[in-house]
Amino acid sequence: MDFSELRKRAKAHGQDHVFAFWDKLGEAERASLAAQAEAVDFALIDRLKKEFLEAGAAAPAAKAKLEPSPVIVTPKDENDRKAYAAAWAEGEKALRAGRVGCFLVAGGQGTRLGLKGPKGCFEIGPVGKRSLFQLHAEKIAALRAQYGAKVPWIVMTSDANDADTRKYFQEKGFFGLGADSVMFCVQENMPAVTPEGKLLLETPASLALAPNGHGGSIKALNDSGALKWLRGMGVDTVFYFQVDNGLNRLCDPAFIGYHLRAGAEMSSKVVRKRDWKEPVGVIGFNNGKLGVIEYSDLPEDMAKATLPDGSLRFWAGSIAIHVLDVGFVERLNKGGFQLPYHKAKKAVPCVGADGQPVKLKAGEKNGVKFETFVFDALPLARTALTMETPREDDFGPVKNAEGEDSPASARAMLTDQYARWLEAAGCKVPRKADGSVDARIELAPATSLFGEGLAKHKDLKIKPGGDVVI
């Protein structure tokens, strides 16, 4: 867009201050700022300003009436096991028919883990140096081999890590999957604004931008052409997962089968909360609408409430694993992106009217960011399903440098999963007095994807404290 037209458009929306330092910028800086400004949906910013920031915009919300969601629980009796087996068979049928694709949300950086670069490059293998990206890729390769299907893979990146992610995949030869079966899309950014709705400048030559929330993945699938790409290969079902969870049962046939048998448009996996204080959202109803009830929105008395057997009433912790119908995602983008935005007050690095960095006081939140949540699609689905999965089988995220949900805990969970699979096949695995595995074990997805095919390793000798790679 011609700069004069761009500036005219920004001025029409009261945002021409973003060009306050234009005359002092170099050619490359001008080009960069112009590109950022051209990408801004000024009409959307105006709408969000009216909804969230102007006087009277923050009308008090109706008092929430919270209820747990029905959940397909892990099999407890013969009827449950038959239903599970039927769902598994239905999911395998869909996989063999080439109806299933994978969608990885991977826009984060590994900064908290001490890694410079995409979080997906973090090495998570308990023994070897498999990165998160490699582990996911090898699972997809195993799915392709096991079911004779293409299982296309979409990887959503962010502006911060897109170039590095693509380079990593190229250097690794796309992990043998074939470049034509992997597609990248970039998550859209949203500009941060002042409490009055003015765009913030991070530097004189750049807007203060942030990804538009994990709900932006729904928009990215559409805007990138990924939905058409999937349709072209006959895919109508998408398995959604996040990069930091190496433990997840990728394209779990039972989960896919339950989803398809129910005619669901969106399905969610949940785990039982460790205790009422665990800071995870739970799947439930808020005033009759299905969604995720954030832990901060669940009153303490309700969070502590129990059922007659002593278990938590609100126990279904969301773990960001979903199955999505392609037609549903298309509908969520028809006539414009349908998911609602949420505002969050944040401390946003920025420059002032003099072009110098603004020094914020401790705890000061000078800006507002707008973001979307993928689980806000749940109430828009004609049919939605929730399925329980054992935490030890499906949820070992890497979020913190130490403690819970850290590399150490994730590697321990991977080792424990591999050990349980081997023990189920008749192999003797050394364990310590506390029951933990006394070895480091790593099974390649090509060796076993869901614990199958390990009977031939029942005589495997594992030394206490040793390393095993199969």
C-alpha positions in Angstrom: 0.0 0.0 0.0 1.2 3.5 -0.8 2.5 5.2 2.3 0.2 8.2 2.0 -2.8 5.9 1.8 -1.6 3.9 4.7 -1.1 6.9 6.8 -4.5 8.2 5.8 -6.1 4.9 6.9 -4.3 5.0 10.3 -5.4 8.6 10.8 -9.0 7.8 10.0 -8.9 5.4 13.0 -7.0 7.8 15.3 -3.8 5.8 15.1 -1.5 7.9 12.9 0.8 8.4 15.9 2.5 5.2 15.0 4.3 7.2 12.3 5.5 9.9 14.7 9.2 9.0 14.1 8.9 8.3 10.4 11.2 11.1 9.3 13.9 9.7 11.5 13.8 6.1 10.3 16.0 4.5 7.7 14.6 2.9 4.6 14.6 -0.7 6.0 12.9 0.5 9.2 10.2 2.4 7.3 9.5 -0.7 5.2 9.2 -2.9 8.3 6.9 -0.4 10.2 4.8 0.1 7.1 4.4 -3.7 6.7 3.3 -4.0 10.3 0.8 -1.2 10.1 -0.6 -2.5 6.8 -1.3 -5.8 8.6 -3.3 -4.1 11.4 -7.1 -4.7 11.2 -8.0 -1.1 12.3 -11.7 -1.9 12.2 -11.2 -4.8 14.6 -9.2 -2.6 17.0 -12.0 -0.1 16.9 -14.5 -2.8 17.8 -12.4 -4.2 20.6 -11.9 -0.7 21.9 -15.6 -0.2 22.1 -16.2 -3.7 23.6 -13.5 -3.6 26.3 -12.1 -0.2 26.9 -14.7 2.5 26.5 -16.9 3.7 29.3 -19.6 1.1 30.0 -17.8 -1.5 27.9 -17.0 -3.7 30.9 -20.5 -4.5 31.9 -20.7 -6.8 34.9 -20.9 -10.4 33.7 -23.9 -12.5 34.6 -23.3 -14.6 37.7 -21.8 -17.8 36.5 -23.7 -21.1 37.0 -21.0 -23.7 36.7 -21.6 -27.4 36.1 -19.2 -30.2 35.3 -19.2 -31.7 31.8 -20.2 -35.3 31.0 -17.0 -37.2 30.3 -16.2 -40.6 28.7 -14.1 -42.0 31.5 -11.3 -44.6 31.2 -12.8 -48.1 31.0 -13.9 -49.5 34.3 -16.0 -52.5 33.4 -16.6 -54.9 30.4 -19.2 -52.6 28.8 -16.7 -49.7 28.9 -14.0 -51.9 27.5 -16.3 -53.0 24.6 -17.1 -49.3 23.8 -13.4 -48.4 23.9 -12.5 -51.3 21.6 -15.3 -50.2 19.2 -14.1 -46.6 19.3 -10.5 -47.8 18.7 -11.6 -49.8 15.6 -13.5 -46.8 14.3 -10.4 -44.5 14.7 -8.1 -47.0 13.0 -10.6 -47.2 10.1 -10.5 -43.4 9.7 -6.7 -43.5 9.8 -6.4 -46.2 7.2 -8.9 -44.3 5.0 -6.6 -41.2 5.1 -9.2 -39.0 6.8 -6.9 -37.8 9.7 -4.3 -35.1 9.7 -2.2 -33.6 12.5 -2.0 -30.0 13.6 0.8 -29.0 15.9 0.8 -25.7 17.8 4.4 -24.7 18.1 4.8 -20.9 18.3 6.7 -20.8 21.6 10.4 -20.2 22.3 12.5 -22.3 24.6 13.7 -19.4 26.7 12.4 -20.7 30.0 14.2 -23.9 29.4 17.5 -22.2 28.6 17.2 -22.8 24.9 17.7 -20.1 22.3 15.2 -21.0 19.6 11.9 -22.8 19.1 10.8 -24.9 22.0 10.2 -27.8 19.6 14.0 -28.1 19.2 14.4 -28.9 22.9 15.9 -32.4 23.4 13.5 -34.5 25.5 14.6 -38.1 24.9 15.4 -39.8 28.2 18.5 -41.4 26.7 19.1 -40.1 23.2 18.9 -36.6 21.9 15.4 -36.7 20.3 13.9 -33.2 20.2 10.2 -32.6 20.7 9.9 -32.0 17.0 11.7 -35.2 16.2 9.6 -37.2 18.7 6.4 -35.9 17.1 7.7 -36.5 13.6 8.7 -40.1 14.4 5.2 -40.7 15.8 3.7 -39.5 12.5 6.1 -41.7 10.5 5.0 -44.7 12.7 1.3 -43.8 12.1 2.0 -43.7 8.3 3.7 -47.0 8.4 1.1 -48.7 10.6 -2.0 -47.5 8.8 -0.7 -47.0 5.3 -1.9 -43.4 5.1 -0.3 -40.0 4.4 -1.3 -38.4 7.7 -0.3 -34.8 6.6 1.2 -32.5 9.2 0.5 -28.8 9.8 3.0 -27.0 12.1 1.9 -23.6 13.3 4.8 -21.2 14.1 5.0 -17.6 15.2 6.9 -14.6 13.8 9.4 -15.2 16.6 10.3 -18.7 15.5 9.0 -19.4 12.0 12.4 -19.0 10.2 14.3 -21.1 12.8 11.6 -23.8 12.7 11.6 -24.1 9.0 15.4 -24.2 9.0 15.5 -26.9 11.6 13.1 -29.1 9.6 15.2 -28.6 6.5 18.4 -29.4 8.3 16.8 -32.6 9.6 15.5 -33.6 6.2 11.9 -33.2 7.5 12.7 -36.3 9.6 12.1 -38.4 6.5 8.5 -37.4 6.2 8.8 -35.6 2.9 8.6 -31.8 2.6 5.4 -32.1 0.5 3.5 -33.7 3.5 4.4 -31.0 6.0 2.9 -27.5 5.9 3.8 -24.5 8.0 1.5 -21.7 8.9 2.3 -18.6 11.0 0.1 -17.4 13.9 -1.2 -13.9 13.5 -0.1 -11.1 15.7 -2.3 -8.6 17.5 -1.1 -5.1 18.4 -1.0 -4.1 22.1 -2.8 -0.9 22.9 -2.9 1.6 25.8 -5.9 1.5 28.1 -7.4 4.2 25.8 -7.0 2.0 22.7 -4.0 3.6 21.2 -1.5 1.3 19.5 1.8 1.0 21.4 5.2 1.3 19.7 7.8 -1.1 21.0 10.5 1.0 19.2 10.2 4.0 17.0 10.2 1.6 14.1 8.0 -1.2 15.3 4.6 -1.8 16.8 4.2 -3.7 20.1 2.9 -7.1 18.8 2.0 -10.4 20.4 0.5 -13.6 19.1 -3.3 -13.6 19.1 -3.7 -16.5 21.5 -4.0 -20.3 20.8 -7.5 -19.6 19.4 -5.6 -17.9 16.6 -4.7 -21.4 15.4 -8.3 -21.7 14.1 -7.8 -18.6 12.0 -4.3 -19.6 10.9 -5.6 -22.9 9.5 -8.0 -21.0 7.2 -5.9 -18.0 6.3 -2.9 -20.1 5.4 -4.8 -22.4 3.0 -4.2 -25.4 5.2 -7.8 -26.3 5.3 -7.9 -26.5 1.5 -4.7 -28.4 1.5 -6.2 -31.0 3.9 -9.4 -31.2 1.8 -7.3 -31.9 -1.3 -6.0 -35.0 0.4 -9.3 -36.2 1.6 -8.7 -35.2 5.3 -11.8 -34.3 7.3 -10.6 -34.8 10.8 -7.7 -32.9 12.5 -5.8 -34.0 15.6 -4.7 -30.8 17.5 -1.8 -30.9 20.0 0.9 -28.7 21.5 4.6 -28.9 21.0 5.6 -29.2 24.6 3.8 -32.5 25.3 6.0 -35.3 24.1 4.0 -37.9 26.0 0.8 -37.5 24.1 -0.8 -40.4 22.2 -0.6 -38.8 18.8 -3.8 -39.6 16.8 -5.1 -41.8 19.5 -7.5 -44.1 17.6 -9.9 -44.4 20.5 -10.2 -40.6 20.9 -10.7 -40.2 17.1 -13.2 -43.1 17.1 -15.3 -41.7 20.0 -15.3 -38.3 18.2 -16.5 -39.8 14.9 -19.1 -42.1 16.5 -20.6 -39.2 18.3 -20.7 -37.1 15.2 -18.8 -34.4 17.2 -17.4 -31.3 15.6 -14.9 -30.7 18.4 -13.6 -33.1 21.1 -11.4 -32.6 24.1 -9.1 -34.9 26.2 -8.9 -34.3 29.9 -7.0 -35.7 32.9 -8.0 -35.9 36.5 -6.6 -33.0 38.4 -3.9 -33.9 40.9 -5.8 -32.0 43.6 -8.2 -29.1 43.8 -5.4 -26.6 43.8 -3.8 -27.7 40.5 -3.8 -24.6 38.3 -5.5 -26.0 35.2 -8.8 -25.2 33.6 -11.6 -27.7 33.7 -14.0 -28.7 30.9 -17.5 -27.7 32.1 -20.6 -25.6 31.5 -20.8 -21.9 32.3 -24.4 -20.8 32.2 -25.2 -23.7 30.0 -22.4 -23.2 27.5 -19.6 -25.8 27.3 -16.1 -24.6 27.5 -13.1 -24.4 29.8 -13.6 -22.9 33.2 -10.3 -21.3 34.1 -9.0 -22.3 37.5 -9.0 -18.6 38.6 -12.8 -18.4 37.7 -13.7 -21.5 39.8 -14.6 -20.5 43.3 -12.6 -22.3 46.0 -15.7 -23.9 47.5 -16.6 -25.4 44.1 -13.0 -26.4 43.3 -12.9 -28.3 46.6 -16.4 -29.9 46.1 -16.4 -33.6 46.0 -18.7 -36.5 44.8 -20.0 -39.2 47.2 -16.9 -41.3 46.4 -14.6 -38.4 47.6 -13.3 -37.5 44.2 -13.5 -33.9 42.9 -16.7 -32.8 41.3 -14.8 -30.5 38.9 -11.9 -32.9 38.0 -11.7 -32.8 34.2 -8.5 -30.9 33.6 -8.0 -29.6 30.1 -4.7 -30.6 28.5 -5.0 -28.9 25.0 -5.5 -32.1 23.0 -8.5 -31.9 20.7 -10.0 -33.5 17.6 -11.6 -31.0 15.1 -13.9 -31.5 12.2 -12.5 -29.7 9.1 -16.0 -28.5 8.2 -16.4 -27.0 11.7 -13.1 -25.1 11.4 -14.3 -23.8 8.0 -17.5 -22.6 9.6 -15.7 -20.8 12.4 -14.0 -18.7 9.7 -17.0 -18.2 7.4 -17.8 -14.5 7.1 -14.9 -13.6 9.3 -13.2 -15.2 12.3 -15.8 -16.3 14.8 -14.0 -16.8 18.1 -14.4 -14.0 20.7 -11.4 -12.0 21.9 -10.4 -11.5 25.5 -8.5 -8.7 27.0 -5.5 -9.0 29.3 -3.7 -6.1 31.1 0.0 -6.5 30.7 3.3 -4.8 31.2 4.2 -4.0 27.6 7.7 -2.7 26.7 7.2 0.4 24.6 8.6 3.9 23.8 7.0 7.2 24.8 6.3 10.3 22.8 10.1 11.1 22.9 11.0 7.8 21.3 12.7 6.6 24.5 11.9 3.4 26.3 9.2 3.9 29.0 10.4 2.9 32.4 7.6 0.9 34.2 7.1 0.7 37.9 7.1 -2.7 39.6 3.8 -4.3 38.9 2.7 -1.6 36.5 0.5 -2.8 33.6 0.6 -0.1 30.9 -1.0 -2.0 28.1 -3.8 -4.3 26.9 -3.4 -7.3 24.8 -6.2 -9.1 23.0 -6.2 -12.9 22.6 -8.4 -15.8 21.6 -8.7 -19.2 23.2 -9.2 -22.4 21.1 -11.6 -23.8 23.7 -14.0 -20.9 23.0 -14.9 -23.0 19.9 -16.6 -25.6 22.1 -19.9 -23.8 22.7 -20.1 -23.2 18.9 -19.9 -26.9 18.1 -23.2 -28.6 17.3 -21.9 -31.6 19.1 -18.9 -31.8 21.4 -17.3 -34.7 23.3 -15.0 -34.9 26.3 -12.8 -38.0 27.0 -10.7 -38.8 30.0 -7.2 -40.1 29.5 -4.7 -41.3 32.1 -2.2 -38.5 32.8 0.7 -41.0 32.8 -0.2 -42.0 29.2 -0.9 -38.6 27.6 0.3 -35.6 29.5 3.9 -34.8 30.3 4.4 -31.2 29.3 7.6 -29.2 29.4 6.8 -25.8 30.7 9.2 -25.1 33.6 12.9 -25.4 34.0 12.6 -27.3 37.2 10.0 -29.1 39.3 6.6 -30.1 38.0 6.1 -30.0 34.2 9.9 -29.7 33.6 12.3 -31.6 31.4 13.2 -33.9 34.3 9.6 -34.8 35.1 8.7 -35.2 31.4 11.7 -37.6 30.8 10.7 -39.5 33.9 7.2 -39.9 32.6 8.5 -41.1 29.2 10.8 -43.6 30.9 7.9 -44.8 33.1 5.6 -45.2 30.1 8.2 -47.2 28.1 8.8 -49.4 31.2 5.1 -50.1 31.7 4.8 -51.1 28.0 7.8 -53.5 28.3 6.5 -55.0 31.6 3.1 -55.6 30.0 4.9 -57.5 27.3 6.6 -59.7 29.9 10.0 -57.9 30.2 11.5 -57.5 33.7 12.3 -53.8 34.4 14.4 -53.0 37.5 12.7 -50.7 39.9 13.8 -48.8 43.0 12.3 -49.3 46.5 9.8 -46.4 45.8 8.6 -48.1 42.7 10.3 -45.8 40.2 12.2 -47.2 37.2 15.9 -47.9 38.0 17.0 -47.3 34.4 16.7 -44.8 31.6 14.6 -46.3 28.8 13.8 -44.9 25.4 11.6 -46.6 22.8 11.5 -45.2 19.3 7.9 -44.7 18.0 8.9 -47.0 15.1 9.4 -49.7 17.8 6.1 -49.1 19.5 3.6 -46.4 19.0 1.0 -47.3 21.7 2.7 -50.1 23.5 2.1 -52.7 20.8 4.6 -55.2 19.3 6.9 -55.5 22.3 6.5 -59.3 23.0 9.7 -59.9 21.0 11.6 -57.9 23.6 10.4 -59.8 26.7 13.8 -61.3 27.3 15.6 -58.0 27.1 18.1 -57.6 29.9 17.9 -54.2 31.6 20.6 -53.5 34.2 19.8 -51.5 37.3 20.9 -47.9 36.6 21.5 -48.7 32.9 20.4 -47.1 29.7 18.2 -48.8 27.1 17.4 -47.6 23.6 15.2 -49.8 21.4 
